[in-house]
Amino acid sequence: QVQLVESGGGSVQPGESLRLTCTAEGGIVTIDAMGWYRQAPGNERELVASITDGITHYADNVKGRFTISVDNGKKTGYLQMNSLKPEDTATYYCNAKITPIAGWKLETWGLGTLVTVSS
């Protein structure tokens, strides 16, 4: 069974950095695409960054501060977050389109990791 496991969230002060990881577990051939989303209390889930075939896309409010990447050798994606702001506080979720060892390509979500930015 394929699943995504996120880690790296935590509490930091404004201006600090965090790196989130999202590891695909189970019978995986490749992570074909990955997106990081976030949801703050009372808000809708929003796309923060995505990567497909090496092409990246960022929301305007994180452009220049966040970097998304995928290492298929490790079956892991990353979201490097620098110069964090209080408004970045949210639960962050990874989403991935995956080619499994057996069966059809699939899309799945992680359970989320909480990021809190506060002084």
N, C-alpha and C positions, 0 to 999 in steps of 0.2 A: 504494500500500500504506500503510495507516494504521499508525503506530507512535507510542509514547509515549517521550519523551526527558526523563529527569530530570537535574537539576543542583542545586547548592547545598549538597551535603554537605561535610563537612570535620571538622577537629579543633578543639574549643573547650574552654574551661574551664567548670566548673560556674557557673551563673548567667548565662552568656552566651546569645546568641540566634543562630539561623540561620533562613534562609528557603529552603525547598526549592521548586523549580519543576518542573512536569511539562507539557511542551508536546506537543500532539497534532500530528503531521506527516502529510501526505498530504491526500487529498480529504475535508475535514471540513466538515460543516454546523454541528453543535453537539456540545459535551460535555454529555450529558444528566445524568450523575452521575459523581462521582469519589470514590474512597476512597484514603486513605493507610494503608499497612500497614507493619509493621516486623518484622524477625526478627533476634534476637540469637543468637550461636552457642549451639547446644544447645537452643534454644527453638523453639517453633512460631511460625509467622507469626501476628501478631495485628493486628486492626483498630485503628487509632489514631484516625482521624477520617473522616467521610464527609459528602457534601453531595449532595442531590437536590432539584431545584426550589427551591433556596435554603434548604432545611431542613438543618441541620447536626446531627451526632451526634458525641460524643467519648467515648473511653474514660475511665473514672473517673480513671486515673492521669495523664492529660494535661489534664483539664478545667480551664479557667482559665489555662492556660499556652500551649496550642496553638490556632491559628485556621486553619481551612480556608476557601478561597475559590476561585472559578472566574471567569475573565474570558473569556467566549466570543468577545469581539472579538479577543482575542489567541490564542484556542484554547489557553489555558494555565491550569493550576490551581496553587495555592500552598498550602504549609503553613508558616505562621509559627510558629516554636518559640521561646518565651521561657523564661527561668529554667530552662535545661537542667540536667539532673541526670545523674550517671554512669549511672544505670539507663536513661537514654534512648539509650544507646549501642546501635546496631543498624544493619543495612542497611534503608533505607526504600524501599518500592516504591509506585508509584502504579498505580491500577487505574481505568479509565474505561469507561463505557458511552457509545458514540458513535453519532451519526447521520452516516453518510458521505454524500458527494455522490451516489455510486452504490452500489447494493446494499443489503443488509439492515443493520439496526442491529447493532452488534457490541460485544463487550467485550474489552478487551485490557490487558496489563500492560507496565510499563516494566521495565528491566533492574536498577534499583536504584541507590541512592546511599548511601554509607557516612557515618554520623554517629558521631563519637567524642567523648565528653565525659569529660575527665580533667584532674586537676590535676597 
